Amino acid sequence: MLRHEFQPGRLIAGTALTLAGIIYAGDAGGAWETPWFVVIPLVVGGLCLAGAAAVLTWAIRRRRRSPGESTPTPPEPQTDAHP
């Protein structure tokens, strides 16, 4: 499995949207009654919190990078020029 960097913004957004889905599924299944306006603040608040976490993560990672370190550039493609 390829390793990837941890992105807390996506985790928060996924959690908020999963919770909204569970609330609507419980309402559709008859387990409880959910007013339509309950999920809107949950989704909007979760997405705002996820955006704030993403910006904070980006700022921390940018600051921790050493000044001389740059992002690696891909190698130039080689052309086979035959005279």
N, CA, C and O atoms as a printed pandas DataFrame, in Angstrom:
     atom_number atom_name residue_name chain_id  residue_number  x_coord  y_coord  z_coord
0              1         N          MET        A               1    0.845   -1.173    0.000
1              2        CA          MET        A               1    0.000    0.000    0.000
2              3         C          MET        A               1    0.891    1.236    0.000
3              4         O          MET        A               1    1.851    1.319    0.766
4              5         N          LEU        A               2    0.567    2.192   -0.862
5              6        CA          LEU        A               2    1.338    3.415   -0.918
6              7         C          LEU        A               2    1.028    4.286    0.294
7              8         O          LEU        A               2   -0.118    4.377    0.733
8              9         N          ARG        A               3    2.047    4.912    0.815
9             10        CA          ARG        A               3    1.865    5.802    1.964
10            11         C          ARG        A               3    1.422    7.164    1.445
11            12         O          ARG        A               3    1.834    7.588    0.365
12            13         N          HIS        A               4    0.602    7.830    2.199
13            14        CA          HIS        A               4    0.168    9.171    1.840
14            15         C          HIS        A               4    0.189   10.043    3.085
15            16         O          HIS        A               4    0.228    9.547    4.211
16            17         N          GLU        A               5    0.164   11.345    2.861
17            18        CA          GLU        A               5    0.200   12.233    4.008
18            19         C          GLU        A               5   -1.191   12.341    4.626
19            20         O          GLU        A               5   -2.208   12.289    3.936
20            21         N          PHE        A               6   -1.200   12.491    5.924
21            22        CA          PHE        A               6   -2.442   12.603    6.686
22            23         C          PHE        A               6   -3.083   13.960    6.415
23            24         O          PHE        A               6   -2.413   14.990    6.498
24            25         N          GLN        A               7   -4.372   13.968    6.092
25            26        CA          GLN        A               7   -5.092   15.203    5.816
26            27         C          GLN        A               7   -6.287   15.299    6.760
27            28         O          GLN        A               7   -7.337   14.714    6.495
28            29         N          PRO        A               8   -6.129   16.038    7.865
29            30        CA          PRO        A               8   -7.198   16.103    8.862
30            31         C          PRO        A               8   -8.452   16.802    8.356
31            32         O          PRO        A               8   -9.543   16.518    8.850
32            33         N          GLY        A               9   -8.336   17.695    7.399
33            34        CA          GLY        A               9   -9.513   18.363    6.846
34            35         C          GLY        A               9  -10.459   17.368    6.183
35            36         O          GLY        A               9  -11.676   17.447    6.348
36            37         N          ARG        A              10   -9.900   16.457    5.451
37            38        CA          ARG        A              10  -10.733   15.432    4.803
38            39         C          ARG        A              10  -11.361   14.494    5.827
39            40         O          ARG        A              10  -12.493   14.044    5.649
40            41         N          LEU        A              11  -10.632   14.200    6.894
41            42        CA          LEU        A              11  -11.180   13.354    7.951
42            43         C          LEU        A              11  -12.383   14.025    8.610
43            44         O          LEU        A              11  -13.405   13.380    8.842
44            45         N          ILE        A              12  -12.264   15.311    8.909
45            46        CA          ILE        A              12  -13.362   16.040    9.547
46            47         C          ILE        A              12  -14.562   16.144    8.610
47            48         O          ILE        A              12  -15.699   15.941    9.034
48            49         N          ALA        A              13  -14.314   16.459    7.345
49            50        CA          ALA        A              13  -15.411   16.559    6.371
50            51         C          ALA        A              13  -16.110   15.210    6.204
51            52         O          ALA        A              13  -17.339   15.145    6.159
52            53         N          GLY        A              14  -15.342   14.157    6.113
53            54        CA          GLY        A              14  -15.930   12.827    5.974
54            55         C          GLY        A              14  -16.741   12.417    7.185
55            56         O          GLY        A              14  -17.794   11.792    7.053
56            57         N          THR        A              15  -16.254   12.766    8.363
57            58        CA          THR        A              15  -16.985   12.449    9.590
58            59         C          THR        A              15  -18.306   13.206    9.667
59            60         O          THR        A              15  -19.333   12.631   10.026
60            61         N          ALA        A              16  -18.281   14.494    9.330
61            62        CA          ALA        A              16  -19.508   15.298    9.375
62            63         C          ALA        A              16  -20.532   14.804    8.363
63            64         O          ALA        A              16  -21.720   14.718    8.675
64            65         N          LEU        A              17  -20.084   14.481    7.155
65            66        CA          LEU        A              17  -21.024   14.003    6.138
66            67         C          LEU        A              17  -21.530   12.596    6.451
67            68         O          LEU        A              17  -22.681   12.275    6.154
68            69         N          THR        A              18  -20.691   11.761    7.041
69            70        CA          THR        A              18  -21.149   10.430    7.449
70            71         C          THR        A              18  -22.187   10.528    8.553
71            72         O          THR        A              18  -23.181    9.801    8.543
72            73         N          LEU        A              19  -21.960   11.420    9.498
73            74        CA          LEU        A              19  -22.933   11.632   10.569
74            75         C          LEU        A              19  -24.264   12.152   10.012
75            76         O          LEU        A              19  -25.330   11.732   10.462
76            77         N          ALA        A              20  -24.203   13.052    9.047
77            78        CA          ALA        A              20  -25.430   13.542    8.411
78            79         C          ALA        A              20  -26.158   12.406    7.691
79            80         O          ALA        A              20  -27.386   12.330    7.729
80            81         N          GLY        A              21  -25.412   11.541    7.046
81            82        CA          GLY        A              21  -26.020   10.390    6.380
82            83         C          GLY        A              21  -26.665    9.425    7.358
83            84         O          GLY        A              21  -27.733    8.879    7.083
84            85         N          ILE        A              22  -26.024    9.213    8.495
85            86        CA          ILE        A              22  -26.591    8.330    9.526
86            87         C          ILE        A              22  -27.879    8.928   10.088
87            88         O          ILE        A              22  -28.849    8.210   10.331
88            89         N          ILE        A              23  -27.883   10.254   10.294
89            90        CA          ILE        A              23  -29.093   10.906   10.805
90            91         C          ILE        A              23  -30.248   10.750    9.820
91            92         O          ILE        A              23  -31.367   10.423   10.215
92            93         N          TYR        A              24  -29.976   10.986    8.539
93            94        CA          TYR        A              24  -31.039   10.830    7.546
94            95         C          TYR        A              24  -31.458    9.374    7.370
95            96         O          TYR        A              24  -32.635    9.091    7.147
96            97         N          ALA        A              25  -30.505    8.450    7.470
97            98        CA          ALA        A              25  -30.859    7.032    7.353
98            99         C          ALA        A              25  -31.741    6.594    8.524
99           100         O          ALA        A              25  -32.679    5.819    8.336
100          101         N          GLY        A              26  -31.447    7.081    9.723
101          102        CA          GLY        A              26  -32.289    6.759   10.878
102          103         C          GLY        A              26  -33.688    7.332   10.727
103          104         O          GLY        A              26  -34.672    6.706   11.123
104          105         N          ASP        A              27  -33.770    8.519   10.154
105          106        CA          ASP        A              27  -35.079    9.129    9.910
106          107         C          ASP        A              27  -35.852    8.355    8.843
107          108         O          ASP        A              27  -37.052    8.121    8.985
108          109         N          ALA        A              28  -35.162    7.963    7.782
109          110        CA          ALA        A              28  -35.828    7.214    6.708
110          111         C          ALA        A              28  -36.244    5.823    7.171
111          112         O          ALA        A              28  -37.261    5.296    6.722
112          113         N          GLY        A              29  -35.467    5.231    8.061
113          114        CA          GLY        A              29  -35.787    3.898    8.558
114          115         C          GLY        A              29  -36.832    3.889    9.657
115          116         O          GLY        A              29  -37.284    2.822   10.073
116          117         N          GLY        A              30  -37.223    5.062   10.133
117          118        CA          GLY        A              30  -38.239    5.142   11.162
118          119         C          GLY        A              30  -37.713    4.994   12.576
119          120         O          GLY        A              30  -38.495    4.848   13.515
120          121         N          ALA        A              31  -36.401    5.030   12.742
121          122        CA          ALA        A              31  -35.837    4.888   14.082
122          123         C          ALA        A              31  -36.097    6.135   14.922
123          124         O          ALA        A              31  -36.282    6.035   16.135
124          125         N          TRP        A              32  -36.113    7.299   14.292
125          126        CA          TRP        A              32  -36.394    8.557   14.969
126          127         C          TRP        A              32  -36.897    9.566   13.946
127          128         O          TRP        A              32  -36.851    9.322   12.740
128          129         N          GLU        A              33  -37.366   10.673   14.431
129          130        CA          GLU        A              33  -37.887   11.745   13.580
130          131         C          GLU        A              33  -36.892   12.904   13.607
131          132         O          GLU        A              33  -36.597   13.451   14.670
132          133         N          THR        A              34  -36.376   13.275   12.431
133          134        CA          THR        A              34  -35.394   14.352   12.331
134          135         C          THR        A              34  -35.991   15.495   11.521
135          136         O          THR        A              34  -36.384   15.285   10.373
136          137         N          PRO        A              35  -36.070   16.691   12.080
137          138        CA          PRO        A              35  -36.521   17.834   11.284
138          139         C          PRO        A              35  -35.511   18.132   10.166
139          140         O          PRO        A              35  -34.322   17.849   10.312
140          141         N          TRP        A              36  -35.980   18.696    9.067
141          142        CA          TRP        A              36  -35.121   18.926    7.913
142          143         C          TRP        A              36  -33.997   19.923    8.209
143          144         O          TRP        A              36  -32.938   19.861    7.585
144          145         N          PHE        A              37  -34.215   20.824    9.138
145          146        CA          PHE        A              37  -33.232   21.878    9.389
146          147         C          PHE        A              37  -32.123   21.468   10.352
147          148         O          PHE        A              37  -31.241   22.277   10.641
148          149         N          VAL        A              38  -32.143   20.261   10.847
149          150        CA          VAL        A              38  -31.123   19.832   11.810
150          151         C          VAL        A              38  -29.799   19.527   11.111
151          152         O          VAL        A              38  -28.732   19.821   11.650
152          153         N          VAL        A              39  -29.860   18.953    9.940
153          154        CA          VAL        A              39  -28.642   18.487    9.283
154          155         C          VAL        A              39  -27.877   19.630    8.608
155          156         O          VAL        A              39  -26.660   19.547    8.442
156          157         N          ILE        A              40  -28.579   20.683    8.224
157          158        CA          ILE        A              40  -27.912   21.785    7.516
158          159         C          ILE        A              40  -26.791   22.401    8.364
159          160         O          ILE        A              40  -25.682   22.547    7.849
160          161         N          PRO        A              41  -27.012   22.769    9.625
161          162        CA          PRO        A              41  -25.885   23.300   10.411
162          163         C          PRO        A              41  -24.767   22.288   10.626
163          164         O          PRO        A              41  -23.597   22.662   10.711
164          165         N          LEU        A              42  -25.118   21.015   10.713
165          166        CA          LEU        A              42  -24.103   19.987   10.885
166          167         C          LEU        A              42  -23.187   19.928    9.662
167          168         O          LEU        A              42  -21.965   19.887    9.804
168          169         N          VAL        A              43  -23.764   19.924    8.477
169          170        CA          VAL        A              43  -22.972   19.844    7.254
170          171         C          VAL        A              43  -22.157   21.126    7.049
171          172         O          VAL        A              43  -20.961   21.063    6.768
172          173         N          VAL        A              44  -22.801   22.279    7.190
173          174        CA          VAL        A              44  -22.089   23.544    6.987
174          175         C          VAL        A              44  -20.987   23.718    8.039
175          176         O          VAL        A              44  -19.864   24.100    7.707
176          177         N          GLY        A              45  -21.304   23.442    9.282
177          178        CA          GLY        A              45  -20.291   23.549   10.338
178          179         C          GLY        A              45  -19.147   22.569   10.135
179          180         O          GLY        A              45  -17.986   22.915   10.352
180          181         N          GLY        A              46  -19.462   21.364    9.725
181          182        CA          GLY        A              46  -18.414   20.370    9.475
182          183         C          GLY        A              46  -17.510   20.766    8.324
183          184         O          GLY        A              46  -16.294   20.584    8.395
184          185         N          LEU        A              47  -18.098   21.310    7.257
185          186        CA          LEU        A              47  -17.286   21.736    6.124
186          187         C          LEU        A              47  -16.435   22.962    6.475
187          188         O          LEU        A              47  -15.290   23.064    6.034
188          189         N          CYS        A              48  -16.981   23.882    7.256
189          190        CA          CYS        A              48  -16.189   25.047    7.701
190          191         C          CYS        A              48  -15.041   24.608    8.608
191          192         O          CYS        A              48  -13.921   25.098    8.469
192          193         N          LEU        A              49  -15.308   23.704    9.518
193          194        CA          LEU        A              49  -14.263   23.194   10.395
194          195         C          LEU        A              49  -13.206   22.427    9.601
195          196         O          LEU        A              49  -12.015   22.518    9.899
196          197         N          ALA        A              50  -13.639   21.678    8.601
197          198        CA          ALA        A              50  -12.695   20.952    7.755
198          199         C          ALA        A              50  -11.819   21.919    6.962
199          200         O          ALA        A              50  -10.620   21.688    6.811
200          201         N          GLY        A              51  -12.405   22.987    6.462
201          202        CA          GLY        A              51  -11.623   23.987    5.740
202          203         C          GLY        A              51  -10.608   24.658    6.635
203          204         O          GLY        A              51   -9.468   24.882    6.227
204          205         N          ALA        A              52  -11.007   24.982    7.851
205          206        CA          ALA        A              52  -10.078   25.598    8.798
206          207         C          ALA        A              52   -8.937   24.640    9.143
207          208         O          ALA        A              52   -7.784   25.059    9.244
208          209         N          ALA        A              53   -9.249   23.377    9.321
209          210        CA          ALA        A              53   -8.212   22.384    9.623
210          211         C          ALA        A              53   -7.269   22.214    8.436
211          212         O          ALA        A              53   -6.064   22.046    8.623
212          213         N          ALA        A              54   -7.800   22.257    7.228
213          214        CA          ALA        A              54   -6.960   22.120    6.041
214          215         C          ALA        A              54   -6.015   23.306    5.893
215          216         O          ALA        A              54   -4.840   23.129    5.570
216          217         N          VAL        A              55   -6.521   24.507    6.125
217          218        CA          VAL        A              55   -5.672   25.698    6.034
218          219         C          VAL        A              55   -4.602   25.674    7.116
219          220         O          VAL        A              55   -3.447   26.008    6.851
220          221         N          LEU        A              56   -4.969   25.288    8.317
221          222        CA          LEU        A              56   -4.006   25.209    9.410
222          223         C          LEU        A              56   -2.934   24.156    9.117
223          224         O          LEU        A              56   -1.752   24.389    9.369
224          225         N          THR        A              57   -3.334   23.021    8.597
225          226        CA          THR        A              57   -2.384   21.968    8.246
226          227         C          THR        A              57   -1.430   22.441    7.160
227          228         O          THR        A              57   -0.225   22.202    7.234
228          229         N          TRP        A              58   -1.973   23.112    6.152
229          230        CA          TRP        A              58   -1.148   23.642    5.065
230          231         C          TRP        A              58   -0.123   24.641    5.605
231          232         O          TRP        A              58    1.044   24.607    5.215
232          233         N          ALA        A              59   -0.557   25.520    6.493
233          234        CA          ALA        A              59    0.345   26.530    7.048
234          235         C          ALA        A              59    1.441   25.891    7.893
235          236         O          ALA        A              59    2.597   26.310    7.826
236          237         N          ILE        A              60    1.095   24.893    8.679
237          238        CA          ILE        A              60    2.091   24.224    9.513
238          239         C          ILE        A              60    3.103   23.484    8.654
239          240         O          ILE        A              60    4.304   23.554    8.915
240          241         N          ARG        A              61    2.637   22.781    7.642
241          242        CA          ARG        A              61    3.559   22.038    6.779
242          243         C          ARG        A              61    4.440   22.976    5.974
243          244         O          ARG        A              61    5.609   22.676    5.734
244          245         N          ARG        A              62    3.900   24.095    5.562
245          246        CA          ARG        A              62    4.689   25.063    4.802
246          247         C          ARG        A              62    5.775   25.673    5.683
247          248         O          ARG        A              62    6.897   25.901    5.231
248          249         N          ARG        A              63    5.435   25.935    6.934
249          250        CA          ARG        A              63    6.398   26.540    7.843
250          251         C          ARG        A              63    7.480   25.552    8.261
251          252         O          ARG        A              63    8.629   25.945    8.465
252          253         N          ARG        A              64    7.133   24.288    8.390
253          254        CA          ARG        A              64    8.110   23.286    8.836
254          255         C          ARG        A              64    9.115   22.934    7.750
255          256         O          ARG        A              64   10.202   22.437    8.047
256          257         N          ARG        A              65    8.764   23.185    6.501
257          258        CA          ARG        A              65    9.697   22.916    5.423
258          259         C          ARG        A              65   10.914   23.808    5.565
259          260         O          ARG        A              65   10.781   24.999    5.844
260          261         N          SER        A              66   12.083   23.254    5.378
261          262        CA          SER        A              66   13.286   24.072    5.519
262          263         C          SER        A              66   13.365   25.069    4.366
263          264         O          SER        A              66   12.855   24.793    3.279
264          265         N          PRO        A              67   13.993   26.219    4.584
265          266        CA          PRO        A              67   14.028   27.260    3.555
266          267         C          PRO        A              67   14.700   26.820    2.263
267          268         O          PRO        A              67   14.284   27.253    1.189
268          269         N          GLY        A              68   15.710   25.989    2.328
269          270        CA          GLY        A              68   16.404   25.557    1.123
270          271         C          GLY        A              68   15.721   24.421    0.400
271          272         O          GLY        A              68   16.052   24.118   -0.746
272          273         N          GLU        A              69   14.778   23.796    1.054
273          274        CA          GLU        A              69   14.103   22.635    0.472
274          275         C          GLU        A              69   12.995   23.097   -0.456
275          276         O          GLU        A              69   12.164   23.929   -0.092
276          277         N          SER        A              70   12.996   22.553   -1.642
277          278        CA          SER        A              70   11.935   22.886   -2.576
278          279         C          SER        A              70   11.230   21.604   -2.990
279          280         O          SER        A              70   11.718   20.502   -2.741
280          281         N          THR        A              71   10.092   21.762   -3.616
281          282        CA          THR        A              71    9.363   20.584   -4.068
282          283         C          THR        A              71   10.119   19.971   -5.231
283          284         O          THR        A              71   10.606   20.691   -6.102
284          285         N          PRO        A              72   10.220   18.666   -5.257
285          286        CA          PRO        A              72   10.971   18.026   -6.337
286          287         C          PRO        A              72   10.248   18.198   -7.675
287          288         O          PRO        A              72    9.025   18.102   -7.766
288          289         N          THR        A              73   11.047   18.456   -8.700
289          290        CA          THR        A              73   10.476   18.595  -10.036
290          291         C          THR        A              73   10.692   17.297  -10.794
291          292         O          THR        A              73   11.716   16.639  -10.612
292          293         N          PRO        A              74    9.750   16.921  -11.634
293          294        CA          PRO        A              74    9.921   15.684  -12.385
294          295         C          PRO        A              74   11.038   15.864  -13.415
295          296         O          PRO        A              74   11.270   16.975  -13.891
296          297         N          PRO        A              75   11.728   14.779  -13.759
297          298        CA          PRO        A              75   12.816   14.888  -14.721
298          299         C          PRO        A              75   12.280   15.263  -16.100
299          300         O          PRO        A              75   11.141   14.955  -16.451
300          301         N          GLU        A              76   13.132   15.937  -16.870
301          302        CA          GLU        A              76   12.753   16.335  -18.220
302          303         C          GLU        A              76   12.604   15.104  -19.096
303          304         O          GLU        A              76   13.408   14.178  -18.992
304          305         N          PRO        A              77   11.590   15.070  -19.962
305          306        CA          PRO        A              77   11.469   13.912  -20.852
306          307         C          PRO        A              77   12.596   13.910  -21.869
307          308         O          PRO        A              77   12.980   14.958  -22.388
308          309         N          GLN        A              78   13.120   12.734  -22.146
309          310        CA          GLN        A              78   14.215   12.620  -23.091
310          311         C          GLN        A              78   13.642   12.403  -24.476
311          312         O          GLN        A              78   12.745   11.587  -24.690
312          313         N          THR        A              79   14.184   13.152  -25.395
313          314        CA          THR        A              79   13.741   13.009  -26.790
314          315         C          THR        A              79   14.809   12.255  -27.545
315          316         O          THR        A              79   16.001   12.491  -27.348
316          317         N          ASP        A              80   14.400   11.371  -28.389
317          318        CA          ASP        A              80   15.318   10.610  -29.212
318          319         C          ASP        A              80   15.389   11.290  -30.575
319          320         O          ASP        A              80   14.674   10.924  -31.507
320          321         N          ALA        A              81   16.248   12.265  -30.670
321          322        CA          ALA        A              81   16.411   12.993  -31.927
322          323         C          ALA        A              81   17.475   12.294  -32.749
323          324         O          ALA        A              81   18.647   12.268  -32.375
324          325         N          HIS        A              82   17.072   11.743  -33.840
325          326        CA          HIS        A              82   17.997   11.053  -34.735
326          327         C          HIS        A              82   18.300   11.982  -35.907
327          328         O          HIS        A              82   17.383   12.444  -36.585
328          329         N          PRO        A              83   19.596   12.260  -36.153
329          330        CA          PRO        A              83   19.916   13.176  -37.269
330          331         C          PRO        A              83   19.726   12.564  -38.617
331          332         O          PRO        A              83   19.959   13.222  -39.631
